[in-house]
């Protein structure tokens, strides 16, 4: 995937990408992954550009959507 990959996550049982705000998919940056514990760490920007961290069990993730860069720079919100 490359460095600082930005993704959207689809969790098991969900009908769309995970969103921390209702009705809107969130772009997450991959921070780390531990294959032994299946622990995946992601960061995301919340309203006001505050960076937050979310830790997920990778066994709960059923889909990962790679978000392409836009305008020659960092990805923008969808």
Phi and psi restraints in degrees (value plus and minus 20) as a CYANA .aco file:
   2 UNK   PHI      84.9   124.9
   2 UNK   PSI     156.3   196.3
   3 UNK   PHI     -95.5   -55.5
   3 UNK   PSI     127.2   167.2
   4 UNK   PHI      28.0    68.0
   4 UNK   PSI      25.8    65.8
   5 UNK   PHI     -87.9   -47.9
   5 UNK   PSI     112.1   152.1
   6 UNK   PHI    -122.5   -82.5
   6 UNK   PSI     111.9   151.9
   7 UNK   PHI    -157.7  -117.7
   7 UNK   PSI     143.9   183.9
   8 UNK   PHI    -134.1   -94.1
   8 UNK   PSI     126.5   166.5
   9 UNK   PHI    -134.3   -94.3
   9 UNK   PSI     117.6   157.6
  10 UNK   PHI    -135.2   -95.2
  10 UNK   PSI      99.4   139.4
  11 UNK   PHI    -110.5   -70.5
  11 UNK   PSI     135.0   175.0
  12 UNK   PHI     -74.0   -34.0
  12 UNK   PSI     114.6   154.6
  13 UNK   PHI      64.6   104.6
  13 UNK   PSI     -27.9    12.1
  14 UNK   PHI    -105.8   -65.8
  14 UNK   PSI     134.6   174.6
  15 UNK   PHI    -122.3   -82.3
  15 UNK   PSI     -10.1    29.9
  16 UNK   PHI    -191.3  -151.3
  16 UNK   PSI    -196.6  -156.6
  17 UNK   PHI     -88.0   -48.0
  17 UNK   PSI     126.6   166.6
  18 UNK   PHI     -84.2   -44.2
  18 UNK   PSI     115.1   155.1
  19 UNK   PHI    -151.7  -111.7
  19 UNK   PSI     112.7   152.7
  20 UNK   PHI    -102.7   -62.7
  20 UNK   PSI     -36.0     4.0
  21 UNK   PHI    -130.9   -90.9
  21 UNK   PSI     119.0   159.0
  22 UNK   PHI     -75.4   -35.4
  22 UNK   PSI     111.9   151.9
  23 UNK   PHI      55.8    95.8
  23 UNK   PSI     -11.3    28.7
  24 UNK   PHI    -157.5  -117.5
  24 UNK   PSI     104.5   144.5
  25 UNK   PHI     -86.7   -46.7
  25 UNK   PSI     124.4   164.4
  26 UNK   PHI    -125.3   -85.3
  26 UNK   PSI     117.2   157.2
  27 UNK   PHI    -106.8   -66.8
  27 UNK   PSI     103.1   143.1
  28 UNK   PHI    -130.1   -90.1
  28 UNK   PSI     123.9   163.9
  29 UNK   PHI    -120.2   -80.2
  29 UNK   PSI     109.5   149.5
  30 UNK   PHI     -90.6   -50.6
  30 UNK   PSI     103.7   143.7
  31 UNK   PHI    -120.3   -80.3
  31 UNK   PSI     -72.8   -32.8
  32 UNK   PHI    -181.3  -141.3
  32 UNK   PSI     144.8   184.8
  33 UNK   PHI    -167.0  -127.0
  33 UNK   PSI     110.8   150.8
  34 UNK   PHI    -131.8   -91.8
  34 UNK   PSI      85.6   125.6
  35 UNK   PHI     -85.7   -45.7
  35 UNK   PSI     -42.0    -2.0
  36 UNK   PHI     -93.1   -53.1
  36 UNK   PSI     -60.0   -20.0
  37 UNK   PHI    -120.9   -80.9
  37 UNK   PSI     -29.7    10.3
  38 UNK   PHI      43.9    83.9
  38 UNK   PSI       8.9    48.9
  39 UNK   PHI    -112.3   -72.3
  39 UNK   PSI     102.9   142.9
  40 UNK   PHI    -135.8   -95.8
  40 UNK   PSI     110.5   150.5
  41 UNK   PHI    -132.4   -92.4
  41 UNK   PSI     111.1   151.1
  42 UNK   PHI    -151.0  -111.0
  42 UNK   PSI     133.5   173.5
  43 UNK   PHI    -138.9   -98.9
  43 UNK   PSI     138.3   178.3
  44 UNK   PHI    -173.6  -133.6
  44 UNK   PSI     139.3   179.3
  45 UNK   PHI    -119.2   -79.2
  45 UNK   PSI     111.4   151.4
  46 UNK   PHI    -123.1   -83.1
  46 UNK   PSI     152.5   192.5
  47 UNK   PHI     -67.5   -27.5
  47 UNK   PSI     114.9   154.9
  48 UNK   PHI      67.0   107.0
  48 UNK   PSI      -8.8    31.2
  49 UNK   PHI      42.5    82.5
  49 UNK   PSI       3.6    43.6
  50 UNK   PHI    -100.0   -60.0
  50 UNK   PSI     106.7   146.7
  51 UNK   PHI    -104.0   -64.0
  51 UNK   PSI     110.0   150.0
  52 UNK   PHI    -140.4  -100.4
  52 UNK   PSI     142.8   182.8
  53 UNK   PHI    -142.7  -102.7
  53 UNK   PSI     120.4   160.4
  54 UNK   PHI    -149.0  -109.0
  54 UNK   PSI     117.0   157.0
  55 UNK   PHI    -136.0   -96.0
  55 UNK   PSI     105.9   145.9
  56 UNK   PHI    -145.8  -105.8
  56 UNK   PSI     129.6   169.6
  57 UNK   PHI     -99.1   -59.1
  57 UNK   PSI     101.0   141.0
  58 UNK   PHI     -82.4   -42.4
  58 UNK   PSI     -38.7     1.3
  59 UNK   PHI     -91.5   -51.5
  59 UNK   PSI     -31.7     8.3
  60 UNK   PHI    -113.3   -73.3
  60 UNK   PSI     -27.8    12.2
  61 UNK   PHI    -116.2   -76.2
  61 UNK   PSI     104.3   144.3
  62 UNK   PHI    -128.6   -88.6
  62 UNK   PSI     -29.0    11.0
  63 UNK   PHI    -174.8  -134.8
  63 UNK   PSI     123.7   163.7
  64 UNK   PHI    -149.4  -109.4
  64 UNK   PSI     103.9   143.9
  65 UNK   PHI    -127.8   -87.8
  65 UNK   PSI      97.4   137.4
  66 UNK   PHI     -95.3   -55.3
  66 UNK   PSI     108.4   148.4
  67 UNK   PHI    -116.6   -76.6
  67 UNK   PSI     100.9   140.9
  68 UNK   PHI     -92.6   -52.6
  68 UNK   PSI     134.3   174.3
  69 UNK   PHI     -87.3   -47.3
  69 UNK   PSI     128.5   168.5
  70 UNK   PHI    -145.6  -105.6
  70 UNK   PSI     128.3   168.3
  71 UNK   PHI      36.3    76.3
  71 UNK   PSI      10.6    50.6
  72 UNK   PHI      51.5    91.5
  72 UNK   PSI      -9.5    30.5
  73 UNK   PHI    -158.9  -118.9
  73 UNK   PSI    -169.5  -129.5
  74 UNK   PHI     -86.3   -46.3
  74 UNK   PSI     131.1   171.1
  75 UNK   PHI     -82.1   -42.1
  75 UNK   PSI     132.1   172.1
  76 UNK   PHI    -130.7   -90.7
  76 UNK   PSI     143.2   183.2
  77 UNK   PHI     -83.4   -43.4
  77 UNK   PSI     125.1   165.1
